[in-house]
Amino acid sequence: MKAKKMALIMVVLILGSMTILAGCGSGSDKNTITFWTPLTGDDGAYMDQLVKDYNATEPEFKIKHVITADMYTKISTVLNSGKGVPDLAIIHADRVPGFVKQGVLEPMGAAISGQPEITEANYLPQAWATGNIEGTQYTVPLDIHSNTMYYNKDLLKQYGVESFLDDDVVTIEEMLSLQGKMEPDQYVVNDALLGWVIMAQIQNLGGDIQENGKPAVNTPVMKQAFEEVKKIADAGLMTPFGEDGYLMFQAGNVLFSTDGTWSSTAHAAVEGLNFGVTNIYSATPDKFTNRASSHLFAMLKNDQRTDEKEAGVGAFLEFIRENSLEWAKAGQIVASKQVIESPEYDQFMQSFFTSNEKEVESLYIYTYEYYPYVAEAVDTYCADIVRGNVDLDETLATMQKFVEDKIAESSGAAGTP
């Protein structure tokens, strides 16, 4: 009897597992749009709320939000098998060129054809343009999420440097003016998202990360970007190597924190932290750049998705365009102009970055096909370079080869996202 009971339990478990797996795909319910996102943090809860609000309108096709920690790996798996492909997904901006090249994205034209307000004019320009490849629109933007610089108002007053913010451009030279003036265990800036900061300096210095489609990492402008930021660390003004500069800012020991727009909610939860927001510091007073990315709605190739479901996708995206003020609570720069131009949006700290045309233009999204490899190289080596732990010239050469090897590897595995 025990053996039979065990066998029955195993059958139930297996059937249950098959049901769960089937539920992850698009074929599980003809009246449900399966929607995958990589939103594993607090932002997932805000998207859950948006989906709940939309489903409450009783649409023809309800949305099933599936948060997937290793989403890109799972996308590769379902695309290769052709089974369980979601009807809709959120992908990052840097994935679009590669996905289009591999032929795994469905153009958005059919889905949004019945939604006359889903047009370029109604979204932040760089967020919309990121999904346009050779004239075809493959995505509809949800947001721009950007590197940003928070400042401690009390420390700025303590050191008498509120004037740093007068022109909204804090320069490296201004930061260096505090050398030898800081109290013990206090610092001018931390190293949060340091790789993003380096990418911003490349734009500030008039450079790029590619030349004629080839990766440009071991270049004079990349070297200069590192040298400029390294000046801060060499002067003892950057939080120590290996320390958590983000937490040091929250503890009130750092003037500037170069983390993300999404961090505003976490900083606001720290009792007694009197802070504001400005642009990432710059090597030049003439230009400032906030390296950014974007969450984009996209449809992966899926033979099981019907024309009716595509129209249902369009209806959901129109709802998001009109109602994504909820998404602003996650600290994101909403892409919909209807939302960011509303008075309600002004209550959110990130509204600073859409307060004028110059701020909007500062939100720079890299669209180079192999940007993810360049970013990985910069993130891997930037902390050691800036702290002087490695030789700059040798490491730039290593980074260049790192990227070229990654490209060669991906070319050898073409067809797999």
Steps between C-alpha positions, in 0.01 A plus 500: 500500500783735583654444155170568323439812708852626423453434129172692505666795674779501240247502216316794659824690548611440141165605361506808722846592375388458139205730568726769652740484207216515252367806683824686431443488127263680269290199411362443851197729458379642172347795687811585704810692393804353671738783591858431610714758682838494678362727775618304802536801733242735648416613147334163440233591755425826317462312172276249678279791604484638146401159368238465775359844414484409131332165561242679715381677182384156380688500169441231238848365574619512858870525585692238696819655639784249543813632676802303380836536674706347217269623227752525216616144557140382500425703188782317325360165615141558389602653167721201422223257591218705351288422805388726783595827325330791683261729315672811635823574684698788641857510372783748553606745233841343444333171396307643207773513228617145567148358521402668173814372329416148618143537372329424830292818538162560340441857374251694710315645202207260497452511877483878520322566170172544686652739755545840332662657810788249513728708283849645522362845584349373825817351652843619606693506172800283588279238666290466185801512264676217683241258364512626142735301278526609136155656509318212670365544852570190708420634848283744692676668796395482863772720650851631507703401804811705546820542692457803722679684778339554837644760733494541876362849563636520853857411395494745210405773747759382751777534246359817344472357150131539416625706202612174335133455406440848359535389136389140555848381394732384777847477346794284600696821551243621754521171683881522511470839667399312818828308521641525853181660632286196578441372851641154581282222354311741277530501122392709205364215285448126508560243227140388449439396136856605419489335158198711409689812610790409269256455211363847569848653486559345156207704370608811692842476336352463152579131456317176435538128567505394136662605175342382175319226684814371673542525878714796607620434853877541488479861383632841609152616606441190716839556659420865566163409654672270748776752571248774580304285746823358644599852607221489761619172647865611491404807704344279769153636429333176384372239743762230568542200272287210619276713723126535434487862390123480448442423868760761598291761320188384680693523828569868429875474433509575125407817313406334171372154407505395134237229508169479312169680469339187646693551827300808597243288684769325706672828587167656597446219749816591693404708801684832516657479153448848352574452132433629150580395144713637218696384197800267499823697546691597190857537383395820325267786602371518143315169488337252733371151425291257700559152363159336471312194381136421437245233580320420176191296416579247228342199333721199439438288192209275587290309246230433761424867567184591309420830328235554766759459777727749326216749504460419870867581551442836336207573733716422805782725374256785452380453857862519618560814295211672674537355850868443573515757780504188719828404335654831611470373857779254413733795440494465122484780243171419332522502119143616438485875445139506620621383839819702537325819394228457764518704824489178704834389356678801652482339845755238391869580532585362155281769340820709518621313190204604288472854640650656186630403158864500606429251776311271265790512254743403777338156528730304271415144398775306324357311202818336369433134422783380722447749778429225758853364450659843527301570817604164646865579434475846655310373804750218551812716501393855587539483880856367478596755236361797691669388823835451321511127574585418137690661216257707292653439156536126553149470636346692210668253265360214708153655487517542123587131459229407751236667282637364173504147643140538617395615152679208336335261744155644434554486125586133531173443685289714267129434523495465878381814687 
